[in-house]
Amino acid sequence: MFGPISSISLYFAKLSKTTVMRAGPTAGILAAAAALAVSLGAHSASAARPSSGGFTFRMVRTPGVTCLPHAGASVRITRGALNDTMTVKVHGLPKGTGFDLFVIQTPNKPFGVAWYQTDVKTDSHGDGTATVRGIFNVETFTVDVDPAHAVAPTHQYHLGLWFNSPAKPFNLGCEKGAVPIVTPFNGAQHAGIQILNTSNFAVNRGPLAHVKA
């Protein structure tokens, strides 16, 4: 069975064989032009169809980090009726290692306002997956209206992934220095260095800014 587009195409195919002989070359030109317009219209409609898979992007190794050359992650954000689902899949990391994922204001130091999202634990292959729900789109922001420590509405459009333990990246040779670097990016505020972020996007327009509300 043929759909509307196929039926129209068949119609113009017949028209080009019969009407052209009766009405001359002008009718043939008009028929061909009409068929081309139908074909282009169908192609444009298909190309404009929105993807049902959500917005997908990559996290890259933090600039300046020289260890773990194959470290990376893929992220998919799917819009829901009330909130969003974000799935993060990491790879190329040390096996059996804990990490902490944050939504952050800027991908690199000093990072700005940060929002703790989830822990990620790698398997025996150095891969790991975590899924969280929240607002992960162009409207994501933080605000503090307390005059004692006010924070104006601040958008956070980037992601960052930190080692949960300061000792792990130090032992892997990921950092220089005589002692491990300690950062506040885990629940105990005693984490290691950042290993992945979204610095492959502009500082003021991170990947979450590309997800419509």
N, C-alpha and C positions, 0 to 999 in steps of 0.2 A: 504494500500500500504506500502511496506517495503522500508526503506532507504538502502544505500550501506552497512552499518554495519550489518543490519538485514539479508540482502541477503547473505552476506558472512557467517554469523552464520548458516543460514539454509543450505547453501551448505555443510559446514563441518559437520552438523548434519546428512545429507544424506550420506556423505562420510563415516562417522563412522559406518553406518548401512550396506552399500553395499560393499565398497572397502575393509573393514576390513575382511569380509568373504572371499574375493578373494585373498588378498595379505598377510593375516596373522596379528599377533599382532603388528608387527613393523609399519605397515601403520596406525593402530589404534592409536598408541602412537604419531606419527607425526601429525595426524589429530587433536588430542586433544590439542597438544602443539600449533598448529597454531591457533586454535579457542581461546585458552587462550590468546595468543599474541594479537589477534584482540580486545578481550574484554578489556585487560589492556590498549591498545593504545587508545581506545575510552574513557576510564575513565580518562586517563592522559590529553587528549585534553580538556575534560570538566572541570577538576580541574584547568587548566591553563588559562581558559577564563577570561579576565579582567572584573572587575565589572563596570557597566555603571553608578553606583550611586555616583562616586567620592570617596574622602577620608573622612571618618567620624571618629571623636574622641570626647573625653569628656574634659570638664573643671571641675576642682575640687575646693572645698572650700580652700581658701588660708591658708596655714599652720600657726597655731598660733591664728586663729580666732575661738572663742568658741561659737558664736551665730549661728543661722540658720543652724542647723545640716543637713538639707536635701537640702541645696543649691547646685546647680550644673547646668551644661549646656551640650548640645550636639551640635556639630559643623560639618557641611558638606562643603567641598570645592570641587567644580566642575570645571574642567578645560574647558576653552573655546578656540576659535581659537586665540584670541588676549589678553584675560585676564581671570580672574577667578571669580567665584561667590561663596561667603561665606555666609552661612545661620547659624545663631546662635539662639538656642532655650534654654532659661533659665527656671529654675523651682526652687521651694522651697525658693523663695525670698519674701520680704514683698510686699503686694499688693499695687498697685497704686504708685510705687516708680520708680524714674529715675536712670539710670545707664549709664556709659560711657565705651565703649569698645576700647581698644588699642592693636595694634600689638607691641610687646616689645622684647627687646634683651634677657633679662633673666626674668624668671617668678616671682622671689621674689626680695626683695630689694637688690641692689639699682635700679633694672629694666633696666638700660642702656638706649639706644636710644629707644624712644617711638613714635608711629605714631597713631594719633587719627583717629578712623574709623567711629563710629556711636553711637548714643544714643539708649538705650533700655528702654522701659517703660513696667512695669508689669501690668497685669490686676487684676481683683478682686480675682483671685486664686493664685497670685504670679508668674504667668507664663508670658513670653514675647518672641517675635521673632523679629529679624532684619536681613536684607539681604543687603550685600554690594558687590560692584564689584571693582576689582583691581588686583594686582599681589600678590597672596598668595601661593607661592610655594618656591622651593629651591633657586630661584633667588631673593627673596625679600631682599632689602637692602636699606640703606640710605648713602648718601655721601654729604660732603660739601667741595668744593675745594677752598673756600675763605681762604687765608693764615691767616687772622685775627682770624678765629675761625674754622680752618679746622677740618673735621671729615673724617677719612679714611673710605673707603667702609666697611660698617658694616651690617652684616646680622641680621635680626629680625625674629625669628622662633617661638616666643611664643605669647600667648594672655593673656590679663588681663582685668578684669571688676571691675570698681570702682563705689562706691556710688556717685551720682551726688551732694548730699548734705552732708556736714560734720556733720550736726545735726542728721541725720537719724540713722546712726550706733551708735552714742553716746547714743541716746535715747533708742535704742534697747539693750544696754549693750554689744555691740560688741567690745568695747575697754575700756581700763583702763585709768584713769586720770581724772582730775578735769574739763578739757575743751575738746571739740571735736578736733580731729586731722584733720588738713587741708592739703590736697595734691594738686598738680597742674593738676590733671588728668580729666579736662573737659574744655570746651571752654572758661570759665572765669578764668581758673587756680585756682579754689576755690572748690575743690571736697572733698569727704570723703575718707575712707580707701578702699583698694582693698578687694573684697570679693571672687572673683573667679580667677583662673589662670590655666596654663597648667604645673604645677610642677609635674604632673604625667609622664612627659617626661624628658629626660636628659637635663641639662642646655644648653649644646652646640649642642643639636639636638632636638629642639622643633618640634611640629607637622607639621609646614609648611615645614620643611626640608624633610619630607616624601612624599611631593607632587612633582612629577616630572614636569619639565618645558616643 
